[in-house]
Amino acid sequence: MTPQFKGLAVLAWALALALTAFGTAAQQYPQRPIRMIAAQSPGSSLDTILRIFAAKMSELIGQPIVIDNRGGAGGTLGVELAARAPTDGYTLLIGASSSMIVSSYTYKKLPFDTLKDFAPISLFANVEAVMVVNPTVPAKSVKDLIALAKAQPGKFNMGSAGMGSSSHLAGLLFVSFTGINTVHVPYKGGGPMAAAVIANEAHWAISPAAALVSHIKAGRLRALAISSAQRSPILPELPTVAEAGVPGYDFGSWTGVLAPAGTPRAIIKHVHGVMVKVAPMQDVRDQFAAQGLAPTSSASPEAFAKLIRDDFTSIGKLVKMAGIKPE
């Protein structure tokens, strides 16, 4: 046996041992608590449902799941931290489309690449948006609003939670589909935006349902439609925007669980399997509903990865249409 052949044989043997050990570790996962970085501040509705979901996951997975809130900079600080974490499955990320996709177009430079630095596992919640108007606006349907806006171009103000926010992009998509002439008025967050529509300072908006359900039920806002492709279990009586007269319209933001790229496939599949079991639990659904949200899961990690890639394309077009420049 030549020295070169011996070297190759030793290398192959060492690699086989390493892979065997790696596979065994993945099969025994998890053996200690799991850290789940939440790229959002504590106390939000998403943080509340995350803790509900994580508690159920913990029961099934057999280890504590520790939530580590890392808000700030639009959630990008938490995403960066997760991107640099070890790839052993003991650090996961709760990421959102805003911090992982929109930020790629609104920041000149990010310390992570969503498509390269993460292994998607599963959706966790779809953040459904609802189209609302101030009750004094004489529009009882989406078609009414379109007709009013076309009859009085430039009169109706569209509120949003800020340039590049999901409410801005959802409204922009609606404008592009319908050709209406409306004035965009950005506010510093969803709360101020909702207050502006209630005060009739802004006349309409498309914003996450969780923040608006209480106002809708109290009569402070009138809901016209849901922005996503499917009707919402939170407001099942509302048609989708597509059903209400704008075929093809579909806008939603998501929250999901991802791992650092390079995390073993066996671990990715294991966590996905646990999430799929938690999503349909009735007590989980009930607690989510109290926050104006609904739990969900992806058919597979690959399906979630495709959703992220598709969103990069569609959101990129909206950002370009809005003329938003990276800062």
Secondary structure, 3 states (H helix, E strand, C coil): CCHHHHHHHHHHHHHHHHHHHHHHHHHCCCCCCEEEEECCCCCCHHHHHHHHHHHHHHHHHCCCEEEEECCCHHHHHHHHHHHCCCCCCCEEEEEEHHHHHHHHHHCCCCCCCHHHHEEEEEEEEEECEEEEECCCCCCCCHHHHHHHHHHCCCCCEEEECCCCCHHHHHHHHHHHHHCCCCEEEECCCHHHHHHHHHCCCCCEEEEEHHHCHHHHHCCCCEEEEECCCCCCCCCCCCCECCCCCCCCCCCCEEEEEEEECCCCHHHHHHHHHHHHHHCCCHHHHHHHHCCCCEECCCCCHHHHHHHHHHHHHHHHHHHHHHCCCCC
